[in-house]
């Protein structure tokens, strides 16, 4: 695709417009991008925030409709590392096209971020997990949601057929594990599977996920990781296991349980993310 075709691609045009709108509001180049899932919504308290840009102030930008997702970008510093954080994400189940779901991640990459930390609340599929477990994502299964790279390829972002053999960067995963050791936060590792939602999975679907090799299941993250890797960003992810998935505990699932568990482990989750970003900054300076 040549540049003229790129400029006639409505997905790329929309992305460029959103990037320019943000740049009009703030002159800030982040090194690390952070997506704050359930349990990290109040992470602003950990940041030296220099500017806040609500999504609704960016024309055409998708706005989150989920309780607990405030819907704004935070620009600032964590341990002297320049960070842009999404305080709330949008999901495919909200009715947005998949290109809108990944637009925020692409925008943060075009603002200058080279590393992306994805966080989420997830259901435990692995019987050795418990509500409150924090899991470093080693790989994912995203075959049940649309691939965000479908459609005309945006050559200025990445190649048509992107390698996904190491979506979650090995070095960044090691940094998270080191951050866990430094802070005393216990971590598991595992494979995350993204389904569409918004209904919770059936027990049979959870058995299917377990048979495929999944350790946790959720409704976000994997599509964002694919879009970020397409752009060449280094990606890592952390899931907070907020509940055991359908059919594993005999209890019905509800969003209140998810939020309660996320709130309970928020302090150690925040501590882990802060230490992780600090180690990322130290690695760059070494």
N, C-alpha and C positions, 0 to 999 in steps of 0.2 A: 504494500500500500504506500503510495507516494504522499507527500505532505498535503497536496490539495485534497486527496481523498480523506486524509486524517481530519482536515478542517471541516469536511462535510459529514463526518461521523458524529451523530447527535450525542452519543455517549461520551466521546472525547471532548466535544464542544462544551457539554455541560460540566465536565470535570474541570476544564480550563477556566470556565466562568467562575466556578466556585473557588478555585485557587486564587484567582485575581481578586475576588471579593474579600477573601481572608487577608491577602497581602495589603489591601487598602487599609485594613483595620489595625494591622500589627506588623512590625518589621522584626521578625524573630526567626532564626534558623535552628530547628531542633536537631539533636543527634539521635535521640531515642523517642519513638512513638509508643504510646501505652493505651490500650483499650481497657477501660474499667468495667468489668462485669459486675454482677450482683455480689455484694460483699465488699466492694472497693469504691462504692459511690461517693464516699466522703474522703477519698484520698487527697483532696485539695489541702487538707490539714497537714499533710506531709510535704507539701510543695511550697517553695517560695514563688508564689504565683505573681506573674507580671502583667498578665492580661487574660480576660475571659471573653470568648466569642460564642454566644448562643447560636445554635444551629438555625433557629428561626430568623436570625439576622443575615443569613446567607441565602440569597434568592435561589430557589430550586433545590436546596439541600434537603435530604430526607430527615424528618423529625421523628424521634422515638415516641411511641405511644404507650410504652410499658411502665407501670409503676416502679419507682426506684431508679429509673434512668432519667437523669436531669436534663440531658440534651444540650451539652455545650462543650466547647474546646477550652482546655486550660493550658496556658503557656507559661512556663516558668522553669525553676531549677530544683533538682533533687540531688543533694550532695555535689553541687556545682556543675552538674550535668544538665545541659539544656534539653527540656522534655516538652513534648506536646501530648496531652492526655485527652482522650475522649471520655467525658463523664456521661456515659450512656451511649449505647449503640442502637442501630436499627436492625430488625430481623426480617427474614424472608416471609415469616408468617404474618407480618403486619400488612402484607399486601404490596410491598415494594418489589419492583423487578430486581433480580439479583445484581444487576449493574449498579443500582442505587445502594444496595446493601454494602457493597464493597467500595463505593465512592469515597467514604471517609478515610479508609486506609490508603487508597491511592492518593488522596489529597495530602495526607501527612507525609507520604513518600516524596511527592513533588515539592513540598515545603522544605525538604532537605534531610528528613530522618533516614538513617541507614539501618537502624535496628528497630524491630517491632516486638513488643511484649503483648501477647493476647491473654486475657483472663476471662474466666466464665464460671458460672454455677453449673454443675452437671450432676446427673444421676449416676450412682455407682452401679456398675455391671459386674465388677470383680467382687466375689464373695469375701475377699480379704480386706476390702475397704469398709469404712464406717462413715456416717455423716460427720463432716468436719475434716476428713482427710484432704490434704493438698497433693495434687498429682501433677508432676511435670509431664507434659505431652511429648511423647517420643515419635508419634506418627498419627495419622488420622485416616478415617474412611469417610469419604464425602460423596459416594456414588448415588445417594438418595436425594440430593439437592442439585439444582442446575449448576453447571460449571460456569463461573463468572467470566471465563475467557471465550465462551460461545459468541459467535458473531464476528464481524470484521476485526482482524487483529490490529491493535494499536501499536505500531512498530516503535514509536517513540517511548513506549513503556517496556516492551519486551518482545521476545520471539513468538512466532505462531505456536510452536510445539515446545512448551517449557518443560524442563527437567524437574521432576518432583521426587527424585530419589532420596533427597534429604530436605524435606520441607522445614522441619524443626531443627535448626542449626545445632550441630553437636557441641561446638564450643560454647554457645549460649546456654545450652542445657547444663553443661558442666559448671558454668557460672552460677546458675540457679541452685544447683546442688551445693556448691561452695557457700552460697549465701545462706542456705539452710543450715549448714554446719556452723557458720559464723554466728547465726542468730538463735540456734537451738530449735529451729522449726523443723519438725519431722516431715519428710517428703516421700511419696511413692512415685513411681513412673509407670506410664501406660499409654495405651492407644485410645484416642477419642473418636467417637463417631457422631457425625452431625445428621440429624433427621430434621424434617421440616417444622414439626409442631403445627399449631400451638397446643394441640391435645397431647397429653402424655402418652408414652408408648404403651402398647398392650404387653402382657406377659409373654406372648408368643414372639412379638417383635424383639423383646429383650433377650429371649433365648437365641433368636437369630443373630443379634449383635454379639452375644457372647461366643457363639459358634464361629463368627467371622474373626474373632480375636480382639474385640473391643473390651476395654476396661471401664470406660465412662461414656455416657451419652448426653447430648445436649442439642440445642437449637441454634447454634451460632458457630463462629470461630473458624471452622475448616475452610469455608468459602473465602473468608478474609485472608487466611494464610496462603491460599492458592493465588489470589490476586497480588499479594505482597511479594511472593516468590517470583511471579511473572515479571515484576518490576526490579528484581534483584535485591530486595531487602533481605536482611538476615532476620529470621523469625524464631520466636520461642513462645511457649504457651504454658499456662498454669490453670488447672481446673480445681475448683473447690467442690468437693463431693458433698452436696447439701442434703441428699436423700438417697436411699437405696431404690433402685429402679423397680418398675412394676413387677409384681409377682415374687419379689425377693423377701419382703418383710410381712406380707399379708395385710398391710395397711394401705388405705387409699392415699393417693398423692394429691397435694395441694400446694399452691404457690406460697402460702403463708409459712409452711414448713421450710421451703427453700429459703425464704427471706430470713427466717429466724436462725437457721444454721449459718447462713452467710454472715449475719450480724454477729453471731457468737465467735466466729473465727476471724472477724475482720481485723482485729488488732495484730495477730500474728501474720495474717496475709499481707497487711500493709508493711509490716516490719521486713518481711521477706522481699517484697517488691522494691522497697527503698534500698536494701542492701544489694540486691541484684543490679539496680541501676548504678549504684556507687562502684561496684566491681567492673561494670561495663566501662565506666568513665576511667577507672584506674588502668584498665587494659589498654585503652586508647592512648593514655599518656605514657605507658611503659615503653 
